[in-house]
């Protein structure tokens, strides 16, 4: 019998990025963690985006997108806006400081290291995702901050992976008699670090620092 512990994939190295695009005049975007440089002359990158993401279809229509490279200074709420809601029914960019590239593509201009403007050369179907191959047309460093890595996001920010992410893994529950109870956000999986008593004493309008969900969206779970 073949055994595969999918959580070993957490040891692969990734960054975290906001992909920006246009739906007519409206700005759209999503959070991804697979942006990889492919060649240096010309400079090309590959980006993997879930087919269910509204941004995916917009890129296929317009053949262009922006990449905002997140840093360790990125606000926790940014992950909630771009990772746990859809551009189908949310104007995400009005909730964050942003700028526009020369061709009018939106990019985050706070809590980032920089941005790129990209033109799609081709795209490939890859099961649940689309792999976009694009040429970088413009790039600018905005702030000299350490880039946000997926490992930092999980260990320091305590964030969970959006279900549409290419690296999403259903982590198995491991019940134990020594497990302790913690409050976990049912929307994004954020784990409240304090005790259950501390959580219960929080003000009623407390919201999740990652996705902005209300206190009522938290539930008790066992953690070893």
PyMOL commands that set and color helices and strands:
alter all, ss='L'
color gray80, all
select helices_A, chain A and resi 6-11+54-62+76-83+92-95+150-157+196-200+215-217
alter helices_A, ss='H'
color red, helices_A
select strands_A, chain A and resi 17-23+26-32+35-40+43-50+64-70+98-100+106-108+112-126+129-141+180-185+218-223
alter strands_A, ss='S'
color yellow, strands_A
deselect
rebuild
show_as cartoon
